């Protein structure tokens, strides 16, 4: 748990090329805990319970007839009937529900998991340092753990808005997607390659709204720059007793030469 800072043309760099916000905030990372397992296990159970209660087959039929209304006009009345058929026995449904419950318990108890939470603020430790507000979180499970490297993946979401310094531009980043982490441990250090596959950015700007949106922020009218980045980050982390330090380079638009930095300093509990 600690403090984080981002700068340059990384994840929150303006796509208009008008400058880059300084993004400051607080970071909480849990490894080998239970938050991701609890959330993913809960979703797994809800999906399993929904599947167990759904009908095995559905049918939609319609019929119609002509009638004369009170104004002497002929009108057609159509009736649509929805029917559901349940072929599985109550025992089979109970077994499916029990399997979903057991699977959810296994996910909750699974300790090879990680949780990442970033909360960004324009009031960093009581100062005015920082141009962003919002949050970003990722829930990850270990997909592979070998002798030389580890792969984690899961799902995440976030919503961050950042003011470009000296400009009336508000960078608004929406994130719903799949985080992927490739980790190489080496004693008290580890290197990490991180890719956040943002579903909202897979159109690569081709489906962006042509209408320019403006928004009032702290009494200023600003043009909204709706970025949907798919950031790639290379970082090095040091786990020194109760201290955790990391530094890295990040880009969401390598083809334009926009690169930024990210750094974190915190304590381990």
N, C-alpha and C positions, 0 to 999 in steps of 0.2 A: 504494500500500500504506500503510495507516495505521490509525487508531483510529476507532471509531464508537460512538455513544451514541444510545439511543432512550428516550423517556420519555412520560408522559401516556397517554391512552387510545387509542394507535395500534394497531399490529398485535398487540401482546402484552397489551393491556388485558384485564382480567378481564371475561368475559361476565356474571358474577354481580353486577357493579356494586360490588364490594367493594374496589377499589383498582387501582393500575396499577404493575407492576414497572418498575424502572430497568434497562434492558438495555444492557450494555456489551460491547465485543468488538473484534475486529480484522477489517479488511476488505481484501480483495485484489481488484482489478479489472484485467482485461487487455483492452485494445482493440487490434484489428488484429494479434492474435497467432495462436496455433494450438490452444489448449486446446479451445475449443468445436468447431472444425473436426475435431480429432482424435477427440473423443468422438462427435459426430454422424456423422462419416464412418465410424467403426467400427460404429456401430449400423446405418447404411445398408448397409454391406457384409455384416453378419450377416443382415439381412433379405433381401438379394439372394441370398446363398448358400443360405439356407433355401428361398427360392422356387425356385431352380434345382434343388435336390435333391428337392423334393416331387414325388409322383406326379401325373399329369395327371387321374386319376380314381380313386376308391375305391368299393368295394362291400362291403356287410355282408350276409351271408346266415346263416340258422340252420336247423337241422334237429333233430328230436327223435324219440325212440322210447321204448317202454315196456320195462322189464326187471324181473325179479324178483331182489331182493337176497338175501343169505345168511340173512336173517331171514324169508324167505318173503313179504316185502311188495313190492307193485308200485310202482315209482317211474319217473318220467319223466326221461330224460337228454337234455339239450339241448346241441347243439354249435353254436357261433358261429364263422363263418369270415370273416376279413377279407382282402380281396384288393385289390391296387393295380395300376394299369395305367400304364405309361410309354409315351406316344405320341411324345414328342419324341426326336429323335436325340441321340446323345452330342455331336455338333457343336453342336446348338442349345442344349443345356445348358451347354456350354463357353462359347458366345457370351454367354449370360445371365450366367454367372459373371464373364466378362471385363467386361461392361457394369457390373456391380455394383462391380467393383474400380476401374474408371476413374472411376465416379461418386464413390466414396469418396475417391479421390486428389484429385479436384476440390474436394471439401468440405474436406479437410485443407489444401489450398493456398489456399482462399478466405480473404482477409485482412479482409473486412468482417464481422468477428465480434467478440463480446464474451463475457467470462466474469466472473461475479460470485461471490465467496465471502465469506460472513460466518461467523466463528467467535465464539461468545458464551461468556463466562466470568464466574465469580463471583470471580475473582482477577485483576482488571484491572490490569496493570502492577504486580503484587505487592501491590495494595491489596485491601480488602474491598468496593470499590465495584462494584456489579452484582448483579442478582438472577437472572440467567439462565445456562443452559448449553445448548449445542447448536450446530447449524450450519444454514446455508441456502445453496444454490448455484443459479445459473442459467446456462444455456448459450444464447447468443443469436446469431442471424445477421441481417444487415441485410436487411429485406424491401423497403425503399425508401430511396433516398438522393437527395434533390433539393437545390435551391439553398437552400431556406428551412427544411427540416426533414428528419429522418431517422426511420424506423420500424424497430425491431428486435423480433424475437420468437424464441421457441425453446421450451425446456422446462426445468423445474427441480424440485428436491425439497429437503426439509429436515425437521428434527426439533428443536424447541426446547422446553425446560421452564423456567418462570420462577416464582419465589416472590413472592407478593403481600406487600409490606412490612406487618408488623404483623398479618398474618392467616395462618391455617393453610390457605392455598389455594395450590395449584400449578397455574398456567396451562400447559397442554400443547398446543403448536401443531404440527399435522401438515400438511405441504405437499407435494403432488404436482400440478403443473399447468403452465400456460403463462404465462410472463412476457411483457408487452408494454411497450415503451418508445417514447415519442414525444419526440423530442429537437429542440430549436430552438437552433442555435449562434449566438453573437454575439461575435465576436472571441475574447478569452480566457475568455469566459463561455458557459455554455449552460444553458437551462432544460429540465427533464425532467418529463414526466408518466408515472408508472409504475403499471401495474395487474398484479397477480399473480392470474391466474384459477386459483384453487385448486379442483381437481376434488373434493377431500374436503369442500369447503364449499358445493357446489352444491345440497345439500338444505336449506340455510339453517336448519339445526337441526331440521328436521322428523323426521329419522331418527335423532336422538340417542338413546343408550341411557338409559333411565329409571333404571337402577341407578347409585347414587352410589358411585364408586370412591375408596378412600383408599389412600395410599401413604406409606411411611416414607422421609423425606428428611432426611439429616443428623441422625437421631435424633428427628425430629418427625413425627407422624402428620398428614398433610395431605389435604384433600379435593381431588380432581383436577377441574379445570375444563377440559374438552377443547374448546378453541376451534379453529375451522376458518376462519380469516379469509380474505377476498378484499380485501387492502389496496389502497388508492389513495393514491399519494404524489405531491405536487408539490414539486419541489426546484430550487434554483439552485446551480450549480457554478462555481467559479473555478479556472482553470488558470494559475497565476502562476509562471512559470519552472519550478522543480522542485516547487512546492507545489501541492497540490490541496485545496480547501476546499469544503464543501457544507453546506447547511442546507435543511430542508424541513418541511412539515406532512403528517401521515399520518392516515388514518382507515380503519377496517374496518367501522365501524357509524355512518355519518353520520346515520342516522335517530334515533339515541339521543343525539347530541351528543358522542360520544366522539372526541376529536381528540388527537393526540400530535405530538411533534416528533422529528426525526431529524437528526443532524449528524455530519460526518466531517471529519477532518483527517489529511492524509498527504503522502507524497512520491512524485514520479513518477520512474521509472527508464527 
